[in-house]
Amino acid sequence: MSSYFFLEDNSVETTVKKYLKKIDENSHLNAFITVAENYALEQAKIVDEKIKNRTAGKLAGLVISLKDLICTKGIRTTAGSKILENFIPPYDASLVKNLKNEDAVIIGKNNLDEFAMGSSNETSAFGKVLHPLDNSLVPGGSSGGSAVSVAAGLSRVSLGSETGGSIRQPAAFCGVVGLKTTYGRVSRYGVTAFASSFDQVGPIGKTVEDVARVTEVISGFDKMDSTSAPNSVPDYTQFLNQDVKGLKMGVLKECFDEGVDPEIKKSVLETIELLRKNGAEIKEVSLPLLKYGIATYYILTTAEASANLARYDGIRYTYRNGEAKGLDEVYVKSRSEGFGTEVKRRIMLGTYVLSAGYYDAFYAKGQKVRTLMQKEMNETFAGLDCILAPTTPNLPFKAGEKLDDPLKMYLNDIFTVSANLTGIPSLSVPCGNAKNGLPIGIQIMAKSFDEGMTFRVGDFIEKNIKILA
């Protein structure tokens, strides 16, 4: 029919209409905050004409959705918050420009935990997102809308964002593939900030190949982002369809201790044994500082969130209380009404750890631990190609089950935060199902800017593991 990899039907327009119909049929999942129907159909017609003239880009035919904290010119961008409920950006994020340049079609903006703060997609001002396999369960967060969109077939790929596991965790919960890119690999220009030294955008897809192809397009240096890395971007498809013979893989000891669901442990260990039988060299490795990961992560990210969210003051482009009198009252009432409970909690915690008398005891010490964790990770990777671990310690849980206990909720990220604290890439791929049919994910961590290794191993697992439907 066509040499265009992402073209699913006779035309992009026909494909977009099918996705729009499916979005409408699955509106109860609440995976979208904004469906850009007219925009998507207009873009589809343009791309169809380019395909006809053989001038279309690498992503021609790709129907993609975006986590709703990525700025899109003329399309509402809310960050899942009442305070940005009516914000329409006048510009595109750099990665959106990259997608458009290669003729991807953006179909809408996915629901998320407010300002990406959450692990269950229950904190959005626009309502919670439901798990596609069991609507009583959470899909994971904060990129839950993106993961559900892909898992339920509402878009072929979605872009999520990660601060502490917010791509990989919902990908594992929903049985799809999710990549946390190396810090600096993808431009953050136009991406609403939560914690600037942690945040990274990455794709969620049904296959490793889909994720690899999109990663190549959104990656690369951007002069608009001072944290953007100048490293060259390879053709990631060259890492697919390879074996794992001779690869040296570490298995993270701390991720198999008490507290890990037995079914997750069994499935991940069976996957590791599959890799061993196919020629991979497996050795147990340890990250003793991992036990400090959650505490360090929440001290540092809440401090950055406190600073980043100070800009939402009710004065410029955000929600404003119309009855407030005087500047102070505008600030207080607008922020009190515009922010949700979890965002307020993290702002307060971050302000506390940055305050006089506590800065050295908490924030400065957290930065020191982060540096030590980076050193430990680099030393552990010596002689290794990748490190393997479960993506999550538990299966998807009931909606509302952990909302009243923030500490239990935060512990969902215990296996993912190390990659965010150290800036390395990590890919979550499905590796089995529990007895109740819920998906299980394994993550492949690699050295900085070696996303190719995660694709090589992830693609091998995807093509060789037997997962019961």
Buried (B, 14 or more C-beta within 10 A) or exposed (E): EBEBBBBBBEBBBEBBBBBBEBBEEBEEBBBBBBBBBEBBBBBBBBBBEBBEEEEBBBBBBBBBBBBBBBBBBEBBBBBBBBBBBEBBBEEBBBBBBBBBEBBBBBBBBBBBBBBBBBBBBBBBBBEBBBBBBBEEBBBBBBBBBBBBBBBBBBBBBBBBBBBBBBBBBBBBBBBBBBBBBBBBBBBBBBBBBBBBBBBBBBBBBBBBBBBBBBBBBBBBBBEEBEBBBEBEBBEBBEBBEBEBEEBEBBBBBBBBEEEBBEBBBBBBBBBBEBBBEEEBBBEEBEBEBBEBBBBBBBBBBBBBBBBBBEEBBBEEBBBBBEEBEEEEEBBBBBBEBBBBEBBBBBBEBBBBBBEEEEBEEBBEBBBEBBEEBBEBBEEBBEEBBBBBBBBBBBBBBEBEBBBEEBEBBBBBBBBBBBBBBBBBBBBBBBBBBBEEEBBBBBBBBBBBBBBBBBBBBBBBBBEBBEEEE
